[in-house]
Amino acid sequence: MSKFSLFGKFTVQTGEREKMVEILLEAAKSMTDLEECEIYLVNISENEPESVYVYEVWSNEEAHQASLTLEATKTLIQLAKPIITGMERISTLKALGGKGIS
């Protein structure tokens, strides 16, 4: 069975990357009890000091969309908005399996 996965990039104001990382790690914690969210990884690149990448794997796209309506998600989005200068959906993928995916 295939899963919905998403690879995205947030660009933030200079000096705000750590704050964005904290917000996204809090988002990852809020996904702990959501069985539909199988992977939520927060990543940085040492070559891009204003960027944070997120890789997500969900049971399906609808579960991902539903997560955006959760109160915790809405609160974290409001915290992040003032420091975000850009967002990019690098790719939407179909995860087929591998370590870390049930």
N, C-alpha and C positions, 0 to 999 in steps of 0.2 A: 504494500500500500504506500502510495506517495504522500508526502507531507508538503505543506506550504512553507517555504523559507524565504527570508528577506535579508538582504545585505544593504545597509544604509550608512550614510555619512552625515554627521552634523558638523558644521563649521561654526565656531564661536568667536566672540570678541577676544582680542589679544589678552592673554593672562587669565582667561576664564575656563581653560580646558579642565583643570582639576575639579572645578565646581560642576561642570557638565558631567564628568565621570562620576562624581558623587551622586548626582541626580539619577543618572542611568543605572548605577549599581543599586540605588534604592528601588528603581523600577524593577530591576531583576529580582530583588527580594520580594516585591509585591506579587511576582508571578509564581512564587514557590508553591502555592497550593492550587495553582491552575494546571490540571493534568494536560490540558490542550497545549500548553507551552512547554515544549520539550527542551529547548535550548534558548538561552538569552545571554549572549556574550558581549561584553563591552571591551573594545580594543582601542589602542592608540598606536600611532606611527611616530617614531622618533624624528622622522623627517617632516612632519606636519604638526607643528605645535598648536595650531588652532583647530585641529580636527579630532573627532571621536567617531569610531565606527561601531556599529551594532550588527551582530549576526543573530537572527532569530529563526527557530524552527517551531512550527505550529502544526497541530493535527490537520488543520485546514484553514483556508483564508478567512472564513467566517469567524472562527475563533479569534484570529488576530484582530479583525475589525471590532469584535465584541469587547476585546480587552481595552480598546480606546475609549469605551464608555464607562469604565470602572471609575469610581470616585478617586481612588488612589492615583490612577493614571492621569485623570484630569488635573489633580492637584500638582503632580510633578510636571506636567506640561506647562502649567502656569508659572512654575518656578523657573523653568528652562527658557521660556519665550524671550525674556529680556536679554539673554546673552547669546542667543542663536542668531547668526548672520546668514546662514544658509543650510538647506537640507537637500540631500540628494539620495534618491533610491538608485543605488548602483545596479542592483539586479534583484529580480524576483525569480526564485528558483523552485524546482520540484525536487525535494530531497527524497532519495529512494532507499536509503539505509546507511548503515555504518555504525561505528562506535558512538555511543551517546544517544542514539535514536532507537526508540522501541518499535 
